[in-house]
Amino acid sequence: MSKENSHCLCGAVNITVNNLNNKVGACHCGMCRKWAGGPFMTIDCGSDVTFESENKVSIFNSSEWAERGFCS
């Protein structure tokens, strides 16, 4: 596990992950396939994640149990 810094595609939101796990997962549900154009690939970031400029993040409740965040 390692600490990583990144940002959204437009650069408006900076993201810091303190316990990045390098194991890759995938979701094949209809929503993820539509959103990603194929299986949605994931990396487990755990719960120790911070967002700089969090006020620029919008949340979409994509199902009863999941949500998607994106820079607005």
Secondary structure, 3 states (H helix, E strand, C coil): CEEEEEECCCCCCEEEEEEECCCEEEECCHHHHHHHCCCEEEECCCCCEEEECHHHEEEEECCCCCEEEEEC
